């Protein structure tokens, strides 16, 4: 095993990154697994931990989800989503500082791949998803949506309804709107109709990205606010694309927890 992946990682190779700080960097990062980082008997001054090529399931802006088996933790960092692209496909070390507020997470200080070091640093205002063990699902209807399609009579049946959905796919793709303009949207696929999802809050988007990355179906609820406008979704467009309008993703289930949309 190379010095880079030894039991204790001494950050000598990032001194150039911090040259403007003055002096030599002497901080030590204890190399651990994700599970070990959660144990109190692992000693690391300043809660400095190094991870060998952590598996980022999904990243959105300043927040990422890292999985190790059935364990999932949050990693944060300034422009983390873009900086991770610089080590994509490579073996790398993530040097982190464990933080406990506003929830337990690992703030990424730097990424090292071979002789390349990427300084990351603290996130400005990371947007964590809300993950709950308990959640009142009673406000969402049990609705037989298998026959639902993009026709006007069918859509009238769900006017202003919030209903549960199970084993549905979500995709992120470029489509053409009714004006023929290309737009990138999230689509939820019901058996016979698709809905464009209203903009997702940052936390919900992170969870949705994780579900897509792991090829998991969506279980949760959507809210349909009303009939699509004839300007945005004329009947000819709905018949051609099988898109029945827009819907709000109310909540989704992930990792034995529930992520509600912000404001729920």
MARDOMI-488324 format. One line per 10 residues: number of its first residue (from 1); for each residue x, y, z of N, C-alpha, C, CB. Coordinates in steps of 0.001 Angstrom, whole numbers. Glycine has a CB too. Layout:
MARDOMI-488324
NUM = X Y Z X Y Z X Y Z X Y Z  ...
//
This chain:
MARDOMI-488324
1 = 847 -1195 0 0 0 0 884 1247 0 -959 4 1231  536 2249 -819 1352 3446 -930 1214 4314 310 969 4238 -2172  2138 5257 447 2080 6183 1580 763 6950 1589 3261 7163 1534  243 7218 385 -1001 7987 288 -2153 7294 997 -1363 8219 -1168  -2149 5941 982 -3243 5189 1570 -2812 4475 2851 -3781 4183 568  -1826 5012 3542 -1387 4418 4808 -2356 4774 5918 33 4889 5171  -2110 4195 7119 -3049 4360 8231 -3258 5817 8599 -2560 3600 9441  -2213 6608 8588 -2359 8028 8900 -1854 8834 7717 -1589 8407 10204  -2676 9725 7217 -2332 10530 6062 -1857 11898 6541 -3539 10663 5094  -562 12226 6324 -31 13526 6703 -91 14438 5491 1424 13408 7246
11 = -701 15588 5664 -993 16437 4527 202 17305 4164 -2200 17303 4816  1279 16672 3697 2449 17421 3259 2293 17830 1805 3728 16594 3449  1539 16984 1037 1467 17205 -400 467 18281 -778 1114 15928 -1095  -226 18897 181 -1124 19988 -181 -581 21331 275 -2500 19758 415  664 21355 728 1216 22604 1220 1208 23685 158 2616 22388 1719  1392 23281 -1107 1405 24271 -2179 53 24949 -2330 1807 23621 -3491  -1005 24185 -2048 -2350 24732 -2178 -2562 25856 -1175 -3405 23634 -1980  -1954 25683 7 -2138 26655 1070 -912 27553 1251 -2451 25942 2366  -124 27724 202 1106 28507 314 825 29908 824 1815 28579 -1031  -327 30440 468 -654 31788 900 -948 31887 2379 -1818 32292 133
21 = -1134 30753 3062 -1453 30772 4487 -209 31002 5339 -2126 29467 4892  979 30721 4767 2226 30877 5517 2470 29671 6387 2195 32141 6371  3710 29145 6359 4042 28006 7201 3686 26700 6548 3350 28114 8521  4113 25621 7169 3924 24277 6635 2673 23644 7222 5150 23400 6924  1945 22915 6399 745 22230 6858 1138 20949 7574 -205 21927 5679  672 20764 8803 1089 19598 9590 -102 18765 10077 1918 20050 10786  -1314 19026 9574 -2480 18307 10061 -2428 16844 9616 -3772 18977 9562  -2952 15959 10461 -2991 14532 10155 -4436 14094 9956 -2319 13705 11279  -4620 13221 8979 -5944 12692 8686 -5899 11186 8876 -6406 13067 7241  -6715 10686 9799 -6772 9262 10083 -7538 8549 8975 -7429 9002 11455
31 = -6884 7601 8292 -7554 6859 7236 -8534 5861 7849 -6526 6136 6340  -9793 5950 7436 -10850 5120 8012 -11844 4720 6924 -11575 5869 9163  -12693 3775 7273 -13874 3494 6468 -14994 4403 6970 -14282 1973 6547  -16067 4459 6226 -17198 5290 6641 -17770 4809 7968 -18291 5284 5566  -17822 3500 8129 -18362 2952 9371 -17444 3259 10555 -18565 1438 9241  -16134 3174 10339 -15189 3466 11421 -15258 4926 11844 -13767 3118 10992  -15533 5812 10903 -15584 7243 11210 -16708 7583 12176 -15749 8045 9935  -17671 6687 12301 -18780 6933 13220 -18552 6364 14603 -20036 6364 12660  -17415 5691 14817 -17139 5072 16107 -16320 6007 16985 -16406 3741 15918  -16717 6151 18212 -16037 7064 19127 -14642 6584 19509 -16866 7250 20373
41 = -14349 5266 19316 -13034 4754 19729 -11963 4979 18656 -13132 3260 20052  -12344 5553 17506 -11367 5939 16491 -10878 7346 16833 -11984 5881 15038  -9611 7470 17199 -9073 8744 17655 -8488 9511 16470 -8001 8525 18749  -8927 10757 16320 -8362 11635 15300 -8458 13066 15813 -9102 11472 13924  -7336 13670 16176 -7356 15048 16661 -8027 15979 15647 -5928 15528 16956  -8988 16756 16139 -9688 17665 15242 -10694 16998 14340 -8715 18385 14413  -10984 15701 14597 -11945 14944 13783 -11567 14982 12302 -13367 15502 13977  -10263 14785 12014 -9760 14769 10650 -9721 13323 10155 -8351 15427 10566  -10454 13034 9081 -10519 11679 8544 -10222 11675 7047 -11897 11062 8815  -9504 10639 6617 -9261 10424 5196 -10009 9193 4729 -7757 10283 4910
51 = -10578 9271 3523 -11345 8161 2961 -10761 7770 1604 -12848 8540 2823  -10588 6478 1423 -10044 5938 186 -11165 5782 -840 -9338 4582 440  -11176 6667 -1834 -12125 6620 -2945 -13566 6380 -2459 -11717 5523 -3932  -14091 7290 -1650 -15468 7121 -1174 -16445 7077 -2343 -15849 8258 -209  -17482 6251 -2200 -18455 6071 -3273 -19538 7144 -3177 -19083 4657 -3212  -19410 8168 -4011 -20432 9216 -4070 -21588 8710 -4929 -19845 10557 -4648  -22702 8432 -4277 -23885 7964 -4994 -24493 9104 -5799 -24925 7383 -4014  -24523 10290 -5198 -25098 11454 -5867 -24499 12711 -5261 -26651 11465 -5748  -24371 13742 -6086 -23875 15039 -5633 -24742 16119 -6259 -22367 15239 -6003  -25116 17098 -5469 -25888 18223 -5974 -25337 19489 -5345 -27409 18058 -5669
61 = -24626 20285 -6144 -24063 21524 -5632 -22991 21289 -4585 -25149 22379 -5055  -23295 21643 -3352 -22320 21558 -2264 -22462 20313 -1400 -22436 22763 -1399  -23416 19447 -1711 -23697 18289 -854 -23679 17000 -1669 -25060 18453 -149  -23036 15963 -1101 -23015 14657 -1739 -23442 13574 -771 -21632 14354 -2286  -23958 12486 -1317 -24305 11298 -537 -23270 10228 -821 -25745 10789 -873  -22655 9710 236 -21652 8658 105 -22194 7380 735 -20307 9079 769  -22081 6278 -5 -22602 4998 495 -21464 4028 761 -23598 4384 -508  -21601 3292 1853 -20727 2153 2151 -21638 1052 2674 -19581 2526 3203  -21940 73 1815 -22915 -942 2196 -24280 -307 2402 -22469 -1676 3470  -24864 -537 3581 -26162 65 3871 -26035 1371 4660 -27024 -917 4642
71 = -24804 1868 4784 -24552 3103 5522 -24411 4263 4541 -23280 2973 6404  -25108 5362 4823 -25057 6552 3971 -24716 7760 4830 -26408 6769 3223  -23771 8580 4358 -23381 9795 5069 -23328 10965 4085 -22007 9608 5777  -23426 12172 4628 -23347 13382 3820 -21923 13918 3813 -24321 14449 4345  -21447 14307 2629 -20179 15003 2468 -20488 16378 1863 -19174 14179 1563  -19811 17420 2338 -20061 18756 1823 -18756 19414 1390 -20769 19613 2875  -18868 20457 584 -17678 21184 180 -18014 22289 -808 -16661 20236 -424  -17173 23268 -878 -17348 24377 -1807 -17275 23873 -3254 -16279 25467 -1557  -18367 24054 -4009 -18427 23609 -5411 -18071 22127 -5535 -17474 24453 -6284  -18536 21336 -4576 -18160 19922 -4517 -18520 19167 -5789 -18826 19260 -3334
81 = -19684 19431 -6346 -20138 18690 -7524 -19142 18819 -8676 -21520 19189 -7966  -18665 20016 -8923 -17726 20224 -10030 -16319 19736 -9701 -17678 21695 -10398  -15896 19901 -8450 -14535 19504 -8094 -14366 17985 -8090 -14168 20069 -6728  -15425 17257 -7802 -15347 15798 -7858 -15125 15299 -9292 -16624 15182 -7281  -15538 16075 -10264 -15347 15676 -11657 -13865 15590 -11999 -16050 16661 -12598  -13027 16289 -11255 -11583 16293 -11534 -10902 15003 -11068 -10921 17495 -10857  -11587 14220 -10243 -11024 12931 -9818 -11907 11766 -10276 -10858 12896 -8284  -12857 12066 -11127 -13796 11044 -11597 -13057 9913 -12301 -14839 11663 -12542  -13387 8682 -11926 -12767 7515 -12533 -11390 7188 -11995 -12679 7709 -13987  -10899 7942 -11025 -9569 7721 -10461 -9681 7246 -9015 -8724 9010 -10540
91 = -8604 6615 -8544 -8500 6328 -7120 -8014 7604 -6433 -7531 5115 -6842  -8676 7985 -5355 -8340 9244 -4705 -8589 9173 -3213 -9135 10384 -5311  -8018 10111 -2494 -8283 10273 -1072 -9078 11551 -874 -6964 10303 -249  -10119 11467 -49 -10851 12654 379 -10447 12946 1815 -12406 12456 250  -9780 14078 2027 -9446 14513 3380 -10576 15356 3912 -8114 15299 3410  -11133 14965 5063 -12337 15619 5560 -12227 15988 7038 -13536 14722 5344  -13109 16872 7439 -13287 17201 8853 -14716 16857 9237 -12971 18712 9139  -14866 16018 10248 -16208 15617 10668 -16873 16766 11425 -16153 14338 11551  -18088 17103 11014 -18849 18182 11643 -20143 17624 12217 -19147 19316 10629  -20697 18335 13180 -21874 17826 13894 -23069 18773 13807 -21527 17582 15351
101 = -22942 19861 13079 -24027 20833 12968 -24134 21311 11513 -23792 22040 13932  -25328 21495 10955 -26637 21298 11588 -27025 19828 11703 -27700 22037 10810  -26228 18947 11093 -26371 17510 11252 -24997 16907 11028 -27439 16910 10263  -24806 15661 11406 -23502 15021 11239 -23178 14926 9747 -23484 13606 11903  -21985 15402 9371 -21542 15307 7989 -20028 15461 7942 -22235 16375 7106  -19451 15245 6788 -18003 15350 6600 -17712 16469 5606 -17400 13997 6103  -17046 17502 6088 -16674 18633 5241 -15364 18296 4533 -16539 19951 6078  -15383 18305 3207 -14211 17898 2423 -13212 19050 2358 -14626 17455 990  -12000 18801 2860 -10934 19802 2813 -10189 19745 1482 -9953 19595 3975  -9953 18534 974 -9197 18379 -268 -9439 16992 -846 -7684 18611 -28
111 = -9109 16854 -2120 -9124 15577 -2823 -7731 15377 -3409 -10240 15536 -3943  -7174 14173 -3267 -5849 13883 -3810 -5932 12644 -4694 -4809 13679 -2671  -5515 12794 -5953 -5448 11674 -6898 -4058 11690 -7519 -6577 11771 -8008  -3229 10708 -7152 -1853 10698 -7648 -1103 11926 -7170 -1829 10630 -9178  -533 12684 -8098 187 13897 -7746 -692 15142 -7790 1358 14076 -8667  -1971 14950 -8092 -2890 16088 -8208 -3682 16297 -6931 -3845 15884 -9378  -3720 17527 -6474 -4479 17892 -5280 -5516 18949 -5639 -3539 18408 -4160  -6751 18698 -5221 -7835 19645 -5463 -8295 20190 -4112 -9024 18971 -6240  -8074 21475 -3870 -8561 22088 -2640 -10064 22290 -2749 -7841 23436 -2363  -10794 21881 -1730 -12252 22017 -1740 -12681 23084 -735 -12935 20661 -1417
121 = -12561 22792 551 -12916 23788 1561 -14389 23747 1939 -12566 25164 1066  -14732 24526 2945 -16085 24495 3502 -17131 24980 2507 -16148 25338 4758  -18291 24343 2575 -19428 24781 1770 -19979 26080 2344 -20533 23689 1724  -20533 26905 1470 -21096 28167 1934 -22356 27977 2759 -21394 29057 763  -23349 27350 2167 -24611 27078 2881 -25202 25792 2320 -25633 28276 2737  -24674 24651 2754 -25142 23364 2215 -26623 23126 2500 -24320 22219 2801  -27327 22628 1506 -28756 22344 1619 -28958 20841 1768 -29534 22885 385  -29134 20391 3013 -29330 18971 3275 -30787 18583 3039 -28907 18623 4714  -31014 17374 2548 -32401 16892 2497 -32899 16582 3899 -32517 15638 1599  -34191 16689 4073 -34810 16273 5321 -35136 14790 5210 -36091 17115 5633
131 = -34570 13972 6090 -34830 12536 6081 -35466 12151 7405 -33525 11723 5834  -36659 11599 7342 -37447 11300 8538 -37711 9808 8663 -38770 12064 8510  -37693 9336 9904 -38074 7940 10169 -39587 7801 10221 -37453 7445 11492  -40250 8825 10750 -41705 8809 10843 -42300 9947 10037 -42155 8901 12301  -43446 9699 9400 -44045 10719 8545 -45521 10389 8369 -43318 10803 7161  -46383 11404 8456 -47813 11200 8305 -48174 11143 6821 -48600 12320 9017  -48430 9940 6338 -48794 9769 4934 -50300 9813 4731 -48243 8459 4406  -51032 10040 5809 -52488 9998 5734 -53111 11078 4881 -53046 10087 7084  -52376 12177 4658 -52939 13279 3867 -52900 12990 2366 -52183 14573 4159  -52262 11870 1973 -52148 11518 561 -53062 10341 241 -50686 11182 197
141 = -53818 10479 -838 -54837 9485 -1169 -54235 8223 -1780 -55852 10082 -2125  -54916 7119 -1548 -54639 5872 -2256 -55509 5908 -3509 -54937 4583 -1353  -54876 6039 -4663 -55623 6258 -5902 -55160 5255 -6944 -55440 7714 -6421  -56096 4637 -7641 -55749 3673 -8680 -55418 4440 -9965 -56917 2651 -8917  -54135 4683 -10152 -53704 5547 -11260 -53228 4763 -12480 -52596 6462 -10793  -53360 3442 -12454 -52839 2618 -13562 -53468 2996 -14901 -53092 1133 -13279  -54741 3409 -14898 -55417 3751 -16150 -55322 5224 -16504 -56856 3357 -16070  -54680 6006 -15674 -54562 7444 -15904 -53757 7714 -17173 -53902 8136 -14693  -54268 8621 -18036 -53545 8968 -19255 -53588 10481 -19475 -54140 8224 -20474  -53106 10932 -20610 -52975 12367 -20842 -54221 13026 -21419 -51833 12613 -21753
151 = -55327 12277 -21513 -56555 12857 -22063 -57200 13792 -21048 -57546 11748 -22472  -57998 14718 -21549 -58658 15695 -20675 -59575 15030 -19647 -59462 16682 -21512  -60442 14080 -20042 -61308 13447 -19031 -60507 12761 -17915 -62225 12423 -19702  -59422 12120 -18289 -58609 11419 -17296 -57968 12399 -16324 -57529 10580 -17984  -57463 13503 -16836 -56792 14480 -15982 -57769 15185 -15057 -56058 15503 -16829  -59011 15355 -15504 -60015 15986 -14639 -60265 15158 -13385 -61330 16185 -15403  -60042 13853 -13480 -60260 12964 -12331 -59283 13227 -11198 -60147 11518 -12763  -58149 13837 -11525 -57148 14056 -10471 -56943 15541 -10178 -55815 13422 -10871  -57907 16357 -10542 -57795 17799 -10294 -57532 18063 -8809 -59084 18533 -10753  -56447 18790 -8537 -56108 19216 -7174 -55931 18041 -6212 -57183 20143 -6644
161 = -55464 16907 -6720 -55317 15712 -5893 -53848 15454 -5562 -55920 14493 -6604  -53612 14986 -4331 -52300 14506 -3918 -52440 13013 -3650 -51762 15279 -2647  -51685 12211 -4392 -51875 10770 -4258 -50544 10029 -4256 -52759 10249 -5381  -50566 8855 -3651 -49366 8029 -3522 -49045 7338 -4844 -49546 6984 -2405  -47755 7167 -5089 -47298 6421 -6261 -46270 5391 -5804 -46692 7377 -7345  -46235 4275 -6502 -45312 3198 -6144 -44625 2650 -7389 -46056 2069 -5404  -43338 2344 -7223 -42556 1705 -8287 -42618 2460 -9614 -43040 290 -8494  -42436 3783 -9515 -42408 4621 -10713 -40970 5063 -10992 -43342 5857 -10548  -40680 5317 -12255 -39361 5813 -12633 -39366 7328 -12679 -38928 5239 -13988  -38211 7911 -12369 -37983 9327 -12629 -36777 9420 -13553 -37757 10141 -11293
171 = -36885 10256 -14573 -35767 10490 -15476 -35473 11982 -15551 -36066 9922 -16879  -34250 12305 -15902 -33843 13695 -16119 -33409 13782 -17570 -32682 14146 -15126  -34184 14469 -18389 -33913 14440 -19811 -34316 15735 -20498 -34626 13280 -20444  -33779 15896 -21680 -34143 17063 -22491 -35341 16714 -23353 -32951 17532 -23373  -36363 17554 -23288 -37557 17363 -24109 -37818 18654 -24881 -38797 16967 -23231  -38779 18602 -25763 -39239 19793 -26481 -40576 20210 -25897 -39358 19527 -28020  -40699 21482 -25541 -41988 21941 -25041 -42933 22194 -26214 -41822 23221 -24184  -44121 22702 -25907 -45126 22891 -26955 -44670 23876 -28021 -46428 23369 -26346  -43722 24762 -27678 -43194 25732 -28645 -42019 25164 -29435 -42763 27010 -27927  -41648 23925 -29131 -40531 23311 -29828 -39180 23647 -29237 -40553 23715 -31246
181 = -39173 24298 -28079 -37924 24693 -27442 -37375 23556 -26592 -38129 25948 -26585  -36060 23322 -26598 -35486 22270 -25751 -35431 22715 -24294 -34077 21891 -26241  -35893 21858 -23398 -35833 22138 -21956 -35413 20865 -21238 -37213 22657 -21413  -34633 21023 -20151 -34198 19872 -19354 -35112 19775 -18140 -32689 20002 -18919  -35747 18625 -17972 -36737 18472 -16907 -36613 17097 -16245 -38160 18670 -17465  -37184 17003 -15044 -37388 15708 -14406 -38792 15241 -14771 -37194 15790 -12844  -38899 13982 -15201 -40184 13389 -15556 -40472 12213 -14632 -40196 12937 -17037  -41685 12141 -14122 -42103 10948 -13395 -42995 10144 -14323 -42844 11307 -12057  -42705 8849 -14428 -43376 7976 -15382 -44393 7098 -14655 -42351 7105 -16144  -45683 7384 -14880 -46737 6493 -14436 -47004 5497 -15567 -48036 7289 -14044
191 = -47803 4455 -15354 -47938 3419 -16395 -48319 3946 -17773 -48960 2423 -15970  -49245 4942 -17838 -49727 5394 -19141 -49572 6895 -19377 -51163 5025 -19291  -48890 7582 -18476 -48727 9023 -18635 -47476 9470 -17885 -49981 9787 -18123  -46893 10573 -18364 -45742 11176 -17680 -46121 12574 -17217 -44489 11224 -18611  -45513 13006 -16118 -45691 14374 -15649 -44332 15036 -15492 -46472 14405 -14315  -44261 16306 -15895 -43058 17094 -15642 -43092 17532 -14191 -42958 18326 -16606  -42032 17265 -13460 -42003 17649 -12061 -41694 19133 -11913 -40978 16815 -11302  -42388 19765 -10995 -42069 21145 -10658 -40648 21188 -10107 -43092 21728 -9630  -39966 22352 -10183 -38580 22429 -9705 -38412 21828 -8317 -38113 23873 -9692  -37393 20989 -8170 -37125 20311 -6905 -36269 21200 -6009 -36426 18955 -7149
201 = -36539 21177 -4707 -35647 21879 -3797 -34320 21114 -3747 -36284 22014 -2367  -33210 21780 -3352 -31881 21144 -3439 -31782 19804 -2720 -30846 22069 -2878  -32385 19704 -1534 -32324 18451 -790 -33051 17330 -1494 -32898 18636 585  -34244 17624 -2008 -35017 16617 -2730 -34300 16205 -4012 -36422 17146 -3053  -33677 17166 -4701 -32970 16841 -5933 -31820 15875 -5664 -32446 18114 -6599  -31120 16065 -4544 -30022 15159 -4190 -30540 13732 -4016 -29321 15634 -2897  -31652 13573 -3317 -32224 12244 -3086 -32712 11635 -4394 -33382 12320 -2072  -33340 12435 -5238 -33809 11941 -6532 -32633 11485 -7390 -34615 13030 -7266  -31537 12248 -7383 -30336 11830 -8116 -29810 10495 -7593 -29241 12906 -8008  -29848 10316 -6273 -29382 9058 -5684 -30264 7892 -6121 -29362 9158 -4151
211 = -31566 8093 -6119 -32487 7037 -6551 -32231 6650 -8006 -33945 7491 -6374  -32020 7645 -8854 -31754 7354 -10267 -30410 6651 -10437 -31780 8648 -11096  -29398 7114 -9702 -28060 6524 -9824 -28045 5063 -9405 -27060 7306 -8987  -28884 4715 -8443 -28914 3338 -7950 -30020 2513 -8608 -29097 3331 -6442  -30624 3080 -9669 -31669 2378 -10432 -32815 1914 -9543 -31074 1179 -11160  -33210 2786 -8635 -34312 2485 -7730 -35588 3174 -8202 -33967 2917 -6293  -36704 2515 -7975 -37989 3111 -8329 -38410 4130 -7279 -39066 2026 -8483  -39294 5025 -7702 -39821 6052 -6810 -41046 5518 -6079 -40174 7338 -7595  -41007 5604 -4770 -42174 5351 -3938 -42396 6594 -3107 -41992 4078 -3037  -43578 7165 -3195 -43841 8411 -2483 -45198 8956 -2844 -42768 9442 -2787
221 = -45265 10253 -3149 -46535 10878 -3507 -46280 12077 -4400 -47320 11298 -2247  -47259 12362 -5270 -47209 13554 -6105 -48497 14346 -5922 -46997 13181 -7596  -48429 15630 -6236 -49610 16490 -6194 -49856 17082 -7562 -49449 17605 -5147  -51096 16922 -8067 -51458 17469 -9371 -52323 18687 -9132 -52198 16415 -10261  -51816 19854 -9534 -52487 21099 -9166 -53689 21469 -9987 -51544 22186 -9240  -53848 20923 -11166 -54987 21292 -11999 -54729 20937 -13441 -55292 22777 -11872  -55670 21271 -14305 -55537 20956 -15720 -54390 21744 -16337 -56844 21249 -16460  -53601 21110 -17200 -52533 21844 -17874 -53121 22905 -18800 -51630 20880 -18669  -52431 24049 -18892 -52933 25134 -19738 -52826 24740 -21203 -52156 26444 -19473  -53746 25246 -22004 -53732 24952 -23440 -52522 25581 -24126 -55021 25451 -24097
231 = -51957 26618 -23497 -50774 27256 -24072 -49546 26370 -23889 -50536 28634 -23429  -49380 25877 -22653 -48192 25063 -22350 -48353 23609 -22766 -47883 25128 -20870  -49558 23062 -22566 -49779 21640 -22848 -51072 21441 -23636 -49827 20828 -21536  -51130 21922 -24888 -52329 21690 -25697 -52545 20197 -25922 -52219 22420 -27049  -53771 19847 -26273 -54106 18435 -26433 -53198 17741 -27449 -55559 18291 -26858  -52883 18433 -28540 -52022 17824 -29565 -50647 17483 -28993 -51869 18770 -30773  -50137 18350 -28119 -48830 18099 -27510 -48913 16922 -26542 -48319 19359 -26778  -49980 16875 -25759 -50143 15774 -24810 -50279 14444 -25536 -51364 16013 -23918  -51016 14439 -26635 -51189 13201 -27395 -49869 12750 -28025 -52255 13389 -28484  -49037 13703 -28462 -47780 13374 -29128 -46705 12899 -28150 -47274 14578 -29894
241 = -46679 13513 -26958 -45593 13239 -26006 -46003 12358 -24840 -45058 14524 -25472  -47316 12193 -24649 -47850 11464 -23496 -47476 12140 -22173 -47341 10022 -23506  -47296 13461 -22207 -47044 14251 -21001 -48346 14941 -20609 -45892 15300 -21230  -48795 14683 -19388 -50093 15184 -18957 -50064 16479 -18185 -50747 14176 -18142  -48933 17168 -18178 -48842 18420 -17428 -47747 18343 -16381 -50181 18749 -16765  -47887 19138 -15337 -46873 19187 -14285 -47434 18653 -12972 -46359 20624 -14099  -46538 18197 -12129 -46921 17702 -10801 -45803 18027 -9825 -47211 16162 -10825  -46156 18116 -8570 -45161 18349 -7525 -44823 17030 -6845 -45674 19382 -6488  -43540 16772 -6673 -43117 15595 -5922 -43236 15918 -4443 -41657 15168 -6293  -44184 15309 -3768 -44493 15643 -2375 -43504 15006 -1406 -45909 15198 -2030
251 = -43206 13734 -1611 -42193 13056 -801 -41743 11795 -1526 -42743 12712 618  -40552 11308 -1149 -40062 10034 -1661 -39452 9250 -508 -39023 10246 -2805  -39393 7945 -680 -38766 7080 314 -37370 6712 -170 -39622 5802 571  -36409 6795 757 -35031 6459 408 -34300 5977 1649 -34302 7672 -217  -33601 4843 1509 -32789 4282 2598 -33592 4144 3891 -31557 5160 2844  -34790 3583 3764 -35671 3332 4916 -36080 4618 5630 -34983 2402 5904  -36019 5732 4926 -36463 6995 5491 -37332 7712 4454 -35247 7879 5917  -37953 8800 4887 -38821 9565 3992 -38255 10964 3854 -40287 9609 4518  -38155 11409 2600 -37695 12768 2302 -38893 13569 1796 -36526 12762 1243  -39433 14479 2616 -40529 15331 2138 -39990 16529 1380 -41402 15800 3309
261 = -40812 17043 490 -40441 18270 -207 -40383 19413 795 -41444 18589 -1350  -39505 20385 572 -39379 21517 1469 -40718 22209 1644 -38338 22497 950  -41071 22485 2879 -42337 23140 3171 -43437 22172 3561 -42776 23935 1993  -43148 20841 3455 -44148 19848 3853 -44205 19727 5374 -43833 18477 3219
//
